[in-house]
Amino acid sequence: MARQWAGARPHRLWRSYCDLLHTRLCQRWLPPTPVERALKTDLFDEAGAGAGLCPVLATRARTVVGIDVSSLTLRRARERHAIQAVGADVRRLPFADRSFDLVLSNSTLDHFASLDDVAAALAELRRVLRTGGHLVLTLDNLANPAVALRNALPLALLTRLRLVPYYMGATCGPRRLALLAQQAGLVPLEVGTLMHCPRLPAVLLSQALDRFGSERLNAVFLGSLMWWESLARWPSRYRTGYFLTLKAIRGQPPAPAASESGQRIDVLDAGESAEVRSPRRAQ
């Protein structure tokens, strides 16, 4: 995938929109005072798929470390940004305990085959966070009917129809996410949603604008997509948001149930089931 996107550079306008969404989230949720060390859990955007989030991280941390499993992605990220790029799997991080003041994980953990992998990654992220350190995370929202339908369909069909550009893994809804974070020893402070525009039409239109749009038209298009984010304040936000957002800190292991943690987390079990499946792979 890294080789494919490095050559074709598809979805430029769409990736700009994704960067803008996550940048605004970071501006709201990252600590305002710069910290010493920050970790980013993949470098796909920073390597060329988009501008990435290193610019905003550089304003909030003196040292930014990024990890990825692709050597090509690591090399390209080093060429574009002043970061320490390390080859690593987020489930087995090569860092000492309490190495980072801040961890940013945007749509990294939703590409694993099972929620056990997500839980393992959260445990590792908690391990490398200093006490009181912040985690800001986004991942696919299973409570959104479009995401639930996508994850129920065979991956071969989705790729043949060009509805997904890469493997989409297991994910969950808001209550399960808060519970997974607590079980990992994190203290959830806030759970929310991101990306409320009608995604498939927006992606198709952004591809057309990549070819034929002007700078002014593209700016109008991005502004219209951002308007949909007002839905994040509606009671139906977990139905319309394509991503869940989590803000958490490292603390002592909390009580096992989300309702017993004492934290004010407004989440809805919309669309969540006990069994969460990843898309079926082609046979």
C-alpha positions in Angstrom: 0.0 0.0 0.0 2.8 2.4 0.8 4.4 1.7 -2.6 1.1 2.2 -4.4 0.2 5.5 -2.7 3.8 6.8 -3.1 3.5 6.4 -6.9 -0.1 7.4 -7.5 -0.7 10.0 -4.8 -4.5 9.4 -5.0 -7.2 11.2 -3.0 -5.2 14.4 -2.4 -8.2 16.6 -1.6 -9.7 14.0 0.6 -6.5 13.5 2.6 -6.3 17.2 3.0 -9.8 17.1 4.6 -8.8 14.2 6.9 -5.7 16.2 8.0 -7.8 19.3 8.7 -10.3 17.3 10.8 -7.6 15.6 12.9 -5.6 18.9 13.2 -8.6 20.6 14.7 -9.2 17.7 17.1 -5.5 17.9 18.2 -5.9 21.7 18.7 -8.8 21.0 21.0 -7.5 18.0 22.9 -3.7 18.1 23.0 -2.2 19.8 26.1 -1.7 23.5 25.4 1.7 23.6 27.0 4.4 21.9 25.0 5.5 18.5 26.4 8.9 16.8 26.1 8.2 13.8 23.9 5.2 12.8 21.7 4.6 9.5 19.9 2.5 9.1 16.7 1.4 5.5 15.9 1.7 5.5 12.1 3.3 7.7 9.4 1.1 6.9 6.4 -0.1 10.5 6.0 3.3 12.0 6.8 4.9 9.9 4.1 3.0 11.5 1.3 -0.7 10.5 1.5 -1.3 13.9 3.0 0.4 16.6 5.0 -0.1 14.6 8.1 -0.2 15.8 11.7 3.5 16.3 12.4 3.1 20.1 12.0 0.6 20.4 14.8 2.5 17.8 17.0 5.7 19.9 16.5 3.9 22.8 18.2 3.0 20.6 21.2 6.1 18.5 21.8 9.9 19.2 21.7 10.6 15.7 20.2 8.2 13.9 17.9 8.7 10.1 17.4 6.7 8.2 14.8 6.4 4.5 14.2 5.4 2.4 11.2 5.8 -1.1 9.9 6.7 0.0 6.4 10.3 0.8 5.7 9.3 2.9 2.6 6.9 4.9 4.8 9.5 5.5 7.4 12.0 6.7 4.8 9.6 9.1 3.1 8.4 10.5 6.4 12.0 11.2 7.5 12.5 13.1 4.2 9.4 15.3 4.7 9.4 15.9 8.4 11.9 16.6 11.3 10.9 13.5 13.3 12.4 10.3 14.7 10.9 7.6 12.5 11.2 4.1 14.0 10.2 0.7 12.6 7.7 -0.8 15.1 4.4 -2.6 15.6 2.1 -0.7 17.9 1.3 -3.9 19.8 5.0 -4.4 20.7 6.6 -1.0 21.1 10.5 -0.8 21.4 10.4 1.9 24.0 10.9 1.9 27.7 8.0 2.3 30.2 6.8 5.9 30.6 8.8 7.2 27.6 6.2 9.7 26.3 4.1 12.6 27.6 1.7 12.3 24.7 0.5 9.7 22.2 -1.5 10.5 19.1 -3.1 7.5 17.3 -5.3 8.5 14.4 -7.0 5.6 12.6 -4.2 3.2 13.3 -5.9 0.6 15.6 -8.8 -0.1 13.2 -6.7 -2.1 10.8 -6.2 -5.2 13.0 -8.1 -8.5 12.6 -9.5 -8.6 16.1 -10.3 -6.5 19.1 -7.7 -8.5 21.0 -5.1 -6.7 18.9 -6.7 -3.4 19.7 -6.6 -4.2 23.4 -2.9 -5.2 23.1 -2.1 -1.9 21.4 -3.9 0.1 24.0 -2.0 -1.7 26.8 1.3 -0.9 25.0 0.3 2.8 24.6 -0.5 3.0 28.3 2.8 1.3 29.2 4.9 3.9 27.3 2.8 6.9 28.6 4.0 8.7 31.7 1.6 9.0 34.6 -0.9 11.7 33.6 0.3 11.6 30.0 -2.4 12.1 27.3 -3.6 9.7 24.6 -5.7 11.1 21.7 -7.1 8.3 19.5 -9.5 7.9 16.6 -10.8 4.8 15.0 -13.7 3.6 12.9 -17.1 3.8 14.6 -19.1 0.6 14.5 -22.2 2.4 15.8 -22.4 4.1 12.4 -24.6 1.9 10.1 -22.4 2.6 7.1 -19.3 1.4 8.9 -21.2 -1.6 10.3 -22.4 -2.6 6.8 -18.9 -2.2 5.4 -17.4 -4.4 8.1 -20.0 -7.1 7.4 -19.3 -7.3 3.7 -16.5 -9.5 2.2 -13.3 -7.5 1.7 -12.9 -8.9 -1.9 -16.2 -7.4 -2.9 -15.4 -4.0 -1.3 -12.0 -3.8 -3.1 -13.5 -4.9 -6.4 -16.1 -2.1 -6.2 -13.3 0.3 -5.0 -15.2 1.1 -1.9 -12.2 0.7 0.3 -8.5 1.4 -0.6 -7.0 -1.0 1.9 -7.8 -3.6 4.6 -10.4 -2.4 7.2 -10.1 -4.3 10.5 -12.2 -4.9 13.6 -13.5 -2.0 15.5 -16.2 -1.1 18.1 -18.7 1.4 19.3 -18.2 4.1 21.9 -19.0 2.2 25.0 -16.8 -0.7 24.1 -14.0 1.7 23.3 -14.2 3.4 26.7 -14.2 -0.1 28.3 -11.2 -1.3 26.4 -9.3 1.9 27.4 -10.2 1.3 31.1 -9.2 -2.3 30.9 -5.8 -1.2 29.5 -5.3 1.0 32.6 -6.2 4.3 30.9 -8.7 6.8 32.3 -11.1 8.0 29.6 -11.9 11.7 29.8 -14.0 12.2 26.7 -15.4 10.1 23.9 -16.8 11.8 20.8 -17.2 11.5 17.0 -15.5 12.8 13.9 -16.3 13.0 10.1 -20.1 13.4 9.7 -20.3 14.2 6.0 -21.9 11.6 3.6 -18.6 9.8 3.1 -19.0 7.9 -0.2 -20.4 10.9 -2.2 -17.8 13.2 -0.7 -14.9 10.9 -1.6 -16.2 10.6 -5.2 -16.6 14.3 -5.5 -13.1 14.9 -4.1 -11.6 12.6 -6.7 -13.3 14.6 -9.4 -12.1 17.9 -7.9 -8.5 16.4 -7.8 -8.6 16.3 -11.6 -10.8 19.3 -12.5 -11.2 21.6 -9.5 -9.7 25.0 -9.0 -8.0 26.2 -5.8 -11.1 28.3 -5.0 -13.6 25.5 -5.7 -11.5 23.0 -3.6 -11.6 25.5 -0.7 -15.3 25.8 -0.9 -15.6 22.0 -1.0 -13.5 21.6 2.2 -15.6 24.3 3.9 -18.8 22.5 3.1 -17.4 19.2 4.4 -16.4 20.9 7.7 -20.0 22.2 8.1 -21.2 18.6 8.6 -19.1 18.5 11.8 -21.9 20.5 13.6 -23.6 17.1 13.8 -21.0 16.1 16.4 -23.1 18.1 18.9 -26.4 16.3 18.1 -27.8 13.3 20.0 -27.5 11.2 16.8 -23.7 11.8 16.6 -22.8 8.1 17.1 -25.0 7.2 14.1 -23.5 9.8 11.8 -19.8 10.0 12.8 -17.5 7.7 10.9 -14.8 7.9 13.5 -14.8 7.7 17.3 -12.5 10.0 19.2 -11.1 9.2 22.6 -9.2 11.4 25.0 -7.6 9.6 27.9 -4.8 9.8 30.4 -2.6 7.2 32.1 -3.8 6.4 35.6 -4.2 3.6 38.0 -6.2 0.6 36.8 -9.9 1.7 37.1 -13.0 -0.3 38.0 -13.9 -2.9 35.3 -17.2 -1.3 34.2 -17.4 2.0 32.4 -20.3 3.2 34.5 -18.3 2.6 37.7 -15.3 4.7 36.7 -16.7 8.0 38.0 -15.8 9.7 34.7 -18.4 11.7 32.8 -18.4 9.9 29.4 -21.5 10.4 27.4 -21.6 7.3 25.1 -24.3 5.4 23.3 -24.4 1.7 22.6 -26.0 2.4 19.2 -25.3 -0.5 16.9 -22.9 -2.3 19.2 -23.1 -6.1 19.6 -21.2 -8.5 21.6 -19.4 -9.9 18.6 -17.4 -7.6 16.5 -16.2 -8.9 13.2 -13.6 -7.6 10.8 -14.3 -7.7 7.0 -14.0 -11.3 5.6 -10.9 -11.8 3.7 -10.9 -13.2 0.1 -10.7 -16.9 0.1 
